[in-house]
Amino acid sequence: MTVLDLSTDIAVLTAAVIDVPSESHHEGHLADLVERALEGCAHLQLVRHGNTLVARTNTGKSERVLIGGHLDTVPGAGNLPHRFDGDRLHGLGACDMKGGLSIALSLAATVTNPVRDVTYVFYEGEEVATQFNGLQHIVDRDPELLEASLAILMEPSNAGIEAGCQGTLRAEIRLTGIRSHSARSWMGVNAVHAAGEILARLAAYVPRTPVVDGLTYREGLNAVAIQGGVAGNVIPDACVVTVNYRFAPDRSLSEAKAHVEEIFAGYDVVFVDESDAARPGLDQPAAAAFVKTIGVDPQPKFGWTDVARFTALGTPALNYGPGDPSIAHQVDEWVSVAQLRSCHERLFAWLTTEE
């Protein structure tokens, strides 16, 4: 039977965690192993919801922080088991985010008397739709478990601090025409041809680069799909252009939707997926203190992460973990052993050293 030794070297532990398959919707075995490894820790109170495990210290400290990581990975691509190549540890989920997950597991087991109480969350379903997200399930059912003055998500950030996150929404621009035989095209109206104006507006679009809490975010509005056509001899009567808008955290979700509707004024716009942005929150005392302790300059987070769920709860949240986010989900993804060690050492010091 596989047993996770949470007291071992962080690189060895990460390799062992990589070798436990946990693709989205199949996190049960890893969740069981994590629970089994932590249930012997007398300093932790464990609560399990599905394949999400919450582990809390309760020492009566005046401050509580949260450290979270997801158990799941994207589908495998023949990239198991792990392998070492110099400083690089390769394998499915090595970067996103079994390196960060392993650091959180190690801290949960070995920091028995932290200077601030800690809530560790090891959750399922991050790589798939919100309805499967274990963190969101706790938000919906038992939000007091997540109360904290600061949340740290161990998402890959190159061992730096990435603050806040962009919001994202997808919208379908739906175009209609009149179907006819292509031999008598003048009798129809080509809906695919009508997409030309949509694409022209996108090509001419100039994205904003707003500064939010001292960090410069880069927005983007792009076509990500186009669908249309009936048959090789039919003038299409319908076409759908799907656009994705990544917006900075100085805009609310409603403001972002209004902006997209303004860009495509005169067209049928239907929103099909949306997630709010998260402000950096660097002006909050707990976040500022963490940044000072880690000793790196924060950068903006390009993309969306679960920090937005904490922002919605009124909790400042940051991304801090090993791994280059640009190689996440790649077939040959890897995590730097040096970054594993540095993140582990800095977080250990933060949790054990009085300020």
Beta strands, then each sheet from edge to edge (+ up, - down):
strand 1: 45-49
strand 2: 52-56
strand 3: 64-70
strand 4: 83-85
strand 5: 88-90
strand 6: 117-123
strand 7: 150-153
strand 8: 161-163
strand 9: 167-176
strand 10: 180-181
strand 11: 211-212
strand 12: 215-216
strand 13: 220-228
strand 14: 234-235
strand 15: 238-247
strand 16: 268-275
strand 17: 299-300
strand 18: 317-320
strand 19: 334-336
sheet 1: 1+ 2- 6+ 3+ 7+ 18+ 8- 17-
sheet 2: 4+ 5- 19+
sheet 3: 13+ 15- 9+ 16-
sheet 4: 10+ 14-
sheet 5: 11+ 12-
end
